[in-house]
């Protein structure tokens, strides 16, 4: 798994990763439905706040978002 700083992605590429994540993460958001724009904004806040990160899996050749807490710290991480 390779971490990719979201700032290095073009706006179009980042939106594609976010939308793909939204499309496959399911629809259970509790007692309220959220719009795509609200989901996108929440994910951007998570990325900007360091709570989520973009990762590339070279085995499956896929890029996705994951919870930063689920990634083990590696040597050189700040």
C-alpha positions, 0 to 999 in steps of 0.5 A: 500500500502506497500513501499518496498525499491528496494535494498531489492529485489533480482536482479531477483525479481526487474527485474521481477517487472520492466519488468512487469511494462514495459509490461503493461504501454503502448507503447507511448514514444513520437517520438522515440522507446526505447529498453527494455534495455533503459526502464529498465535503465531509471526505475532503474535510477528513483528508485535509484534517489527516483523518483519511488518506489516499492509498494506491494498492500496486497489487490490485492497481486501485486507488481508494480512501482509508481511515488514517487510523487503519494505516500502520505508521512507517519509518519516516512518517511525520 
